[in-house]
């Protein structure tokens, strides 16, 4: 994918909607970590933290020149 196509994809309304859903999901996982940590559920908190890392990867995707 070239840089222009990537930029168009990032600005596409569907992409923007999906990124919004991912942001909401990330926030839900962040809140879950707080809840799990408060009641001593470290395994569930760790899972939520891992999910946040994956969601952050998607949210922070950038164009990389393949040249």
C-alpha positions as CSV (number, residue, x, y, z in Angstrom):
1,X,0.0,0.0,0.0
2,X,1.4,3.4,-0.9
3,X,1.4,6.4,1.5
4,X,-1.5,8.1,-0.2
5,X,-3.7,5.0,-0.1
6,X,-2.8,4.6,3.6
7,X,-3.8,8.2,4.3
8,X,-7.1,7.7,2.5
9,X,-7.8,4.5,4.5
10,X,-7.0,6.3,7.8
11,X,-9.4,9.2,6.8
12,X,-12.2,6.8,5.6
13,X,-15.4,7.1,7.6
14,X,-15.6,3.4,8.2
15,X,-12.0,3.3,9.4
16,X,-12.7,6.2,11.7
17,X,-15.8,4.5,13.1
18,X,-13.8,1.3,13.7
19,X,-11.0,3.2,15.4
20,X,-13.7,4.9,17.6
21,X,-15.0,1.4,18.6
22,X,-11.5,0.3,19.4
23,X,-10.9,3.3,21.6
24,X,-14.1,2.6,23.5
25,X,-13.1,-1.0,23.9
26,X,-9.7,0.1,25.1
27,X,-11.3,2.3,27.7
28,X,-13.5,-0.5,28.9
29,X,-10.4,-2.7,29.4
30,X,-8.7,0.1,31.3
31,X,-11.7,0.3,33.6
32,X,-11.7,-3.5,34.0
33,X,-8.0,-3.4,35.1
34,X,-9.0,-1.0,37.9
35,X,-11.9,-3.2,38.9
36,X,-9.9,-6.5,38.8
37,X,-7.0,-5.0,40.7
38,X,-9.3,-3.7,43.4
39,X,-10.6,-7.2,44.1
40,X,-7.3,-9.0,43.7
41,X,-8.0,-10.6,40.3
42,X,-4.5,-10.3,38.9
43,X,-5.0,-12.8,36.0
44,X,-8.0,-11.0,34.7
45,X,-6.2,-7.7,35.1
46,X,-3.2,-9.0,33.2
47,X,-5.5,-10.2,30.4
48,X,-7.1,-6.8,30.1
49,X,-3.6,-5.2,30.1
50,X,-2.6,-7.5,27.2
51,X,-5.7,-6.5,25.3
52,X,-4.9,-2.9,25.8
53,X,-1.5,-3.4,24.3
54,X,-3.0,-5.0,21.2
55,X,-5.6,-2.3,20.8
56,X,-2.9,0.4,21.2
57,X,-1.0,-1.3,18.4
58,X,-4.0,-0.9,16.1
59,X,-4.7,2.7,17.2
60,X,-1.1,3.7,16.7
61,X,-0.6,2.1,13.3
62,X,1.4,4.3,11.0
63,X,2.6,4.2,7.4
64,X,6.0,2.6,6.9
65,X,7.8,3.1,3.7
66,X,8.8,-0.2,2.2
67,X,11.7,1.1,0.2
